[in-house]
Amino acid sequence: MPDGNLRYRPNTPKVIYETYDDEVVLINMDSGNYYSLNRTAGRAWASIERRATAQEIAQELCRDYDCDGAQVEEELLRFVKELHQEGLIVPDEDAAPAPAAPAAVPAAQRPLFSPPVLQKFSDMADLLLLDPIHEVDENGWPHQPPPPGN
């Protein structure tokens, strides 16, 4: 398991991501895999962007969800490990402490905690690895360049 006190950051520029309402979509440009994060995972991702540690993120989630702190920390460490194994985050040993988290949700409005989920999709990897930004020519996209030497 990863160290709960280590700070991570998104593995940019190799990983690009965008938030759409309650969902975060990530693309690993090295592997061509893309990912979807559920609401809880998206909330954790926003904290990773702020360079919060896993322990800090677990505390933030416990403020925002009706949950058991030990379960949240266990699930969050599993999630961070998965993000790291997929190459989506990297340790950031030089990061300063994370800025303050957003205000807590009032206790009466806290939803039940659901574990963070990272859904992985590899069905478009070949297309994403073609690098459409740089390989578009008169043949359009997707068009795989000829092998070297041809």
LONUMAR-389041 format. One line per 3 residues: number of its first residue (from 1); for each residue x, z, y of N, C-alpha, C. Coordinates in steps of 0.001 Angstrom, whole numbers, plus 524288, in hexadecimal, padded with zeros to 5 digits. Example, Ala and Ser with C-alpha at 12.3 -4.5 7.8 and 13.67 -1.06 7.14 Angstrom:
! residues 2
1 = 83386,81E78,7E9C6,8300C,81E78,7EE6C,83390,81E78,7F31C; 83232,81BA8,7F736,83566,81BE4,7FBDC,83264,81EBE,8001E
***
This chain:
! residues 150
1 = 80340,80000,7FB5A,80000,80000,80000,80369,80000,804E0; 8018B,7FD75,80907,8048A,7FD7C,80DE5,804A0,802E4,81059; 8086E,803B5,8139B,808F1,80893,8167D,804B7,808BA,81AAE
4 = 801A2,80CE2,81ABF,7FD60,80D5B,81E80,7FF28,80E14,82418; 80445,80F27,824D4,80653,80FEF,82A17,80924,80B27,82C41; 8098D,80709,82925,80C39,80246,82AD7,80886,7FEF0,82E20
7 = 80AA2,7FCA6,8323D,8078F,7F929,8358B,80869,7F38D,833B8; 80438,7F095,8338D,80464,7EB1B,8321A,80261,7E7E6,836AE; 8036F,7E2CB,83671,80160,7DF27,83A4F,7FFBC,7DA36,8376A
10 = 7FC2B,7D734,839B2,7FADF,7D226,83758,7FFD1,7CED0,836EC; 8004F,7CBED,832BD,804ED,7C8BF,831B3,8049F,7C38A,834A0; 80439,7C3DA,839CC,80400,7BF26,83CF5,8098B,7BD27,83DCD
13 = 80A79,7B82D,83E3D,806C9,7B3D6,83E8E,80531,7B1A0,8393E; 80727,7B3D6,834F7,805D3,7B1D1,82FC5,80023,7B2BA,82E63; 7FDCC,7B695,830DA,7F847,7B7DE,82FE7,7F553,7B733,83505
16 = 7F128,7B41E,834BE,7EDB6,7B396,83942,7E87D,7B60A,837D2; 7E5B2,7B7E7,83BC2,7E0C6,7BA90,83A9E,7DD2E,7BA45,83F53; 7D82C,7BAF1,83E25,7D423,7BAD0,84230,7CFC6,7BE81,8408A
19 = 7CD6F,7C10C,8445B,7C908,7C489,84356,7C408,7C1D7,84507; 7C033,7C1D3,84186,7BB04,7BF93,84284,7B702,7C3D2,8417A; 7B4AF,7C5F4,84588,7B0E5,7CA34,84505,7B32F,7CE99,841B5
22 = 7B123,7CF67,83CF3,7B2EE,7D3AE,83997,7B6D3,7D1EC,83571; 7B8BD,7CD25,835BC,7BC3A,7CB1F,831B9,7C15B,7C955,8342A; 7C592,7CA57,8315B,7CAB2,7C861,832EC,7CC5A,7C46E,82ECF
25 = 7CE30,7BFE2,83094,7D025,7BBD2,82D15,7D5F2,7BB34,82E2F; 7D91D,7BB41,829FD,7DEC1,7BAC6,82A66,7E08A,7B621,82733; 7E4A9,7B385,828EF,7E6FF,7AF41,825F6,7ECD1,7B04E,8259B
28 = 7EED4,7B04C,820D2,7F46C,7B0C2,81FF4,7F68D,7AB34,81FBA; 7F94C,7A997,823C7,7FB29,7A437,82428,7FF85,7A307,82045; 801FC,7A6FF,81E05,805F9,7A624,819FE,8038B,7A4E7,814B7
31 = 7FF45,7A78E,81363,7FCDA,7A6CE,80E3A,7F83A,7A30F,80E62; 7F5CE,7A270,812FB,7F118,79F46,81368,7EC35,7A242,811EB; 7ECB9,7A72D,8106E,7E828,7AA58,80F21,7E58F,7AC34,81420
34 = 7E06D,7ACB6,813E1,7DDAC,7AF0B,81841,7DA7E,7B3A2,81640; 7D91F,7B722,819D2,7D6EB,7BC2E,81864,7D272,7BD88,81C09; 7CEEF,7C0A2,819F3,7CAA3,7C2BE,81D03,7CAB0,7C8A6,81C60
37 = 7CA09,7CB67,820B7,7C9E7,7D118,820A6,7C45B,7D2EF,821BB; 7C284,7D6B0,81EA7,7BD61,7D8ED,81FC3,7BDB4,7DC54,824AB; 7B970,7DE9C,8263A,7B92E,7E194,82B27,7BD37,7E5FC,82B4C
40 = 7BD8D,7E90A,82725,7C141,7ED63,8270B,7C6DB,7EB5F,82742; 7C7FA,7E748,82453,7CD35,7E4FD,82453,7CE79,7E2B7,829B7; 7CA9B,7E05B,82C35,7CB64,7DE4B,83178,7CCA0,7E293,83559
43 = 7CA08,7E6F0,834B6,7CB13,7EB7A,83818,7D0A6,7ED66,83741; 7D25C,7ED94,83249,7D7AF,7EF2C,8310E,7DB9D,7EB37,83339; 7DA52,7E624,832CC,7DDC9,7E211,834D0,7DEAA,7E2BB,83AB4
46 = 7DA84,7E3E3,83D8E,7DB08,7E4B5,84336,7DEC3,7E93B,84451; 7DEB5,7ED2B,8410B,7E24D,7F197,841BA,7E7E2,7F017,84042; 7E87C,7ECBC,83C5D,7EDB1,7EACA,83B00,7EFE5,7E7A6,83F9B
49 = 7EC8F,7E4A8,84230,7EE4C,7E1BE,846D0,7F06F,7E56F,84AFD; 7EE37,7EA1F,84B4A,7EFFD,7EE06,84F17,7F4B7,7F10E,84D0C; 7F682,7EFCA,84850,7FAFE,7F244,845BB,7F9E4,7F7E2,843FF
52 = 7F4FF,7F907,842BD,7F39F,7FE2D,840B0,7F59A,7FEA7,83B14; 7F712,80356,83980,7F8A7,8044F,8341C,7F3CB,80497,830AB; 7F48B,8045D,82B8F,7F020,804CC,827F7,7ED63,80A0B,828AC
55 = 7F05E,80E2C,8297D,7EDF6,81351,82A56,7EAB6,81362,82F57; 7ECB6,81105,8337A,7E9C5,810C8,8385D,7E4C9,80D90,837AF; 7E53B,80940,834D1,7E09F,805F6,833E8,7DC95,808EF,830B9
58 = 7DE4B,80BBF,82CC2,7DAA8,80ED9,82990,7D7D0,812D7,82CF3; 7DA96,81560,8307A,7D820,8192D,833FF,7D420,81685,83785; 7D57B,811DB,8397E,7D1D6,80EF4,83CD2,7CCEA,80D80,839C7
61 = 7CD97,80BB1,834ED,7C911,80A33,831C2,7C5AA,80EE9,83094; 7C80B,8136C,82FBE,7C4FA,81829,82EB9,7C1D4,819D4,8337D; 7C3A2,81866,8381B,7C09D,8197D,83CDE,7BBF9,815D5,83D5B
64 = 7BC7C,8111B,83B1A,7B88C,80D05,83BDD,7B4CC,80C54,8374E; 7B60E,80E94,832CD,7B2D3,80DF3,82E27,7B19E,81343,82BCB; 7AD48,8138F,8291E,7ABDA,81825,82613,7AEE4,817B7,820F6
67 = 7B2E7,81B05,82056,7B663,81A2B,81BE9,7B954,81F10,81A55; 7BC1E,81E8E,815FC,7BFA9,82281,813F2,7C52D,820D8,81582; 7C7F9,82424,8185B,7CD20,822C3,81A60,7D109,8212C,8163A
70 = 7D112,823DC,811C4,7D4CA,8228C,80D97,7D3AE,81D1F,80B68; 7CEB2,81BD1,80ABE,7CD41,816A9,808C3,7CEE0,8126E,80CA2; 7CE02,81363,811A4,7CF52,80F8C,815A7,7D52E,80E8D,815A4
73 = 7D84B,812A3,8157A,7DDF6,811EC,8158C,7DFC9,80EF4,810B4; 7DDB0,81042,80C2D,7DF17,80D87,80754,7DDAF,807B4,807A9; 7D8F1,80687,80966,7D738,8011A,809E2,7DA6E,7FE26,80DF3
76 = 7DBBE,800C2,8122A,7DEC1,7FE3A,8164A,7E44E,7FD0F,81489; 7E6BC,800A1,811BC,7EBFB,7FF9F,80FB6,7EBE7,7FB0A,80BDE; 7E7D5,7FAAD,808A9,7E744,7F642,8050A,7E6C4,7F12B,80814
79 = 7E395,7F137,80C2C,7E2B0,7EC9D,80F6C,7E7BD,7EAE6,81228; 7EA9F,7EE90,81468,7EF87,7ED54,81715,7F370,7EB09,81331; 7F3A7,7ED33,80E8F,7F721,7EB22,80A7C,7F5AD,7E57A,8093C
82 = 7F0A8,7E471,808BE,7EED0,7DF24,80791,7F036,7DB59,80BFD; 7EF62,7DCFA,810DE,7F0D2,7D9AF,81553,7F6AA,7D879,8153D; 7F9C7,7DC63,81416,7FF73,7DBB1,813F4,8010C,7D811,80F81
85 = 7FEC3,7D8C8,80AE9,80012,7D575,8066C,7FE9A,7CFC1,8076C; 7FA82,7CEDB,80A60,7F8D7,7C983,80B9C,7FBF4,7C72C,81025; 7FF80,7CA34,8126C,802B3,7C840,816BA,7FFD5,7C803,81BE9
88 = 7FB84,7CAD5,81C61,7F85D,7CAA6,82120,7FA3D,7CE7F,82545; 7FCE9,7D2A4,82390,7FF24,7D676,8272C,804C5,7D785,82587; 807D8,7D951,8293D,80D44,7DAC5,8283E,80E54,7DFF8,82AF5
91 = 81203,7E306,828D7,8135B,7E7F5,82B75,81551,7E6EB,830F8; 81413,7EA72,83483,815C1,7EA0F,839F4,81831,7EF48,83B66; 81D19,7EFED,839CB,81FC8,7F4EE,83A7C,820F6,7F62C,84029
94 = 820F2,7F238,8438A,82220,7F30B,8490C,81D4C,7F3FE,84C61; 818C9,7F3F8,849F1,813EC,7F472,84CEE,81363,7F9D9,84F5A; 8116B,7F9DA,8540A,81023,7FEC0,856AD,80B11,800DC,8545D
97 = 80A01,805D6,85513,80506,807EB,85331,8006D,804B1,8552C; 7FC7E,80440,851F2,7F7E9,80115,8533C,7F51C,80346,857FB; 7F315,7FFC7,85B52,7EFDC,801A9,85FA6,7EAEF,80450,85D7F
100 = 7E85C,80719,860C4,7E3AE,809F6,85F1D,7DFA6,8064C,85CB4; 7DD12,8083F,858B0,7D8EB,8054E,85619,7D40E,80552,8598C; 7D084,80194,8589A,7CB8D,801AB,85B73,7C8A7,806CE,85A7E
103 = 7C50E,80803,85DDF,7C20B,80CDB,85D5F,7BF37,80D1A,85825; 7BEB3,811D1,85616,7BC21,812AB,85111,7B64B,81190,85171; 7B41A,81019,84D07,7AE7C,80F35,84C99,7ABDA,8148D,84C2E
106 = 7A796,8157E,84F00,7A4D7,81A83,84E84,7A33F,81B7D,848CE; 7A3A1,8205E,84715,7A2B2,821C5,8419B,79D82,81FBB,83F88; 7996E,81FE2,842B4,7943F,81E30,840E5,793FD,81849,83FFC
109 = 797B4,81558,84224,7979C,80FA1,841B8,79BAB,80D7F,83DE7; 79E7B,810DE,83B38,7A2A4,80F24,837B4,7A06B,80CDE,832B4; 7A1E0,807FA,83175,7A028,805BA,82C71,7A35C,80809,827F7
112 = 7A16F,8075E,82340,7A462,80905,81EA8,7A956,805BF,81E36; 7AD81,80829,81C92,7B273,80571,81BDA,7B21E,801D3,81728; 7B404,7FD0F,817E2,7B4B8,7F983,81379,7BA74,7F7ED,8138C
115 = 7BCF3,7F794,80F01,7C28E,7F66B,80ED7,7C3DF,7F143,81179; 7C88F,7F0E8,813C4,7CA40,7EBF8,8160A,7CB1D,7E7F5,811B7; 7C949,7E332,81296,7C9B1,7DF11,80EA6,7CC75,7DA58,810FD
118 = 7D058,7D871,80E2B,7D32E,7D3B8,80F82,7D1A8,7CF93,80B84; 7CEA7,7CBB4,80D3A,7CD28,7C768,809C2,7D116,7C305,80A81; 7D341,7C120,80633,7D73E,7BD0C,8065B,7D4F4,7B7EB,8046B
121 = 7D626,7B3B4,8073B,7D464,7AE7B,805C3,7D924,7AAE1,805A1; 7D9A3,7A7EA,8016F,7DE10,7A459,800F7,7DC50,79EB1,80049; 7D740,79DB6,800C7,7D520,79880,7FFC5,7D6D6,7945E,803AB
124 = 7D8A7,795EB,8083F,7DA51,7921C,80C32,7E030,79257,80D2B; 7E315,794FC,809C3,7E8AD,795CA,80AA3,7EB95,790A9,80B56; 7EA87,78CCF,8080D,7ED52,787CF,80881,7EC69,78549,80DCF
127 = 7E79B,7857B,80FBC,7E674,78329,814D3,7E902,7863B,81943; 7E8C7,78B66,818EE,7EB06,78E95,81D17,7F0F4,78E16,81D42; 7F367,78D38,818C3,7F919,78CBA,81898,7FB08,7877B,81A9E
130 = 7F788,783BB,81B61,7F91D,77EAE,81D79,7FAC7,77EF9,8232C; 7F990,7834F,825D7,7FACC,78412,82B5A,7F842,77FC9,82EA3; 7F31B,77FF9,82F27,7F055,77BD0,831E6,7F1D7,77B2E,83799
133 = 7F3EB,77F28,839F3,7F54F,77EC6,83F77,7F9E3,77B0D,84037; 7FD8E,77B04,83C85,8024B,777F1,83D32,80285,77302,839E3; 7FF1F,7726A,83615,7FF7C,76E04,8327F,7FB21,769FE,83336
136 = 7F858,76A2B,8377F,7F42F,76668,8386E,7F698,76164,83AA4; 7F53D,75D03,8383A,7F707,757F8,83A2E,7F27E,75422,839E6; 7F399,74F17,83A19,7EF68,74B35,83A08,7EC24,74B57,83510
139 = 7EE1E,74DDE,830EE,7EB31,74E56,82C0D,7E72B,752C3,82C3F; 7E750,755FA,8304C,7E394,75A43,830CD,7E54C,75F0C,82DC2; 7E1A1,76295,82D29,7E2BB,7676D,82A5B,7DE6E,76844,8266B
142 = 7DF51,76A34,821D8,7E47A,76BAB,81FE9,7E752,766F3,81DB8; 7EC32,766A3,81EE0,7EF7F,7626F,81CDC,7F4CF,764CD,81BBB; 7F61E,7650E,816CD,7FB13,7675C,81555,7FF79,76376,8167E
145 = 803A1,76545,8190E,807F0,761C1,81A43,80A94,75FDC,8153A; 80D00,75B54,8155F,80FAC,75966,810AD,81442,75CF1,80F5D; 815D7,75D0A,80A59,81A4A,76038,808D5,81F38,75E7D,80BC3
148 = 822E4,76203,80CA5,827BA,76094,80F5B,82A76,75C1B,80C82; 82CC8,7589C,80F76,82F9E,75434,80D38,82C44,74F54,80C7F; 82746,74F82,80DC2,823D5,74AE9,80D44,822E1,74877,81289
***
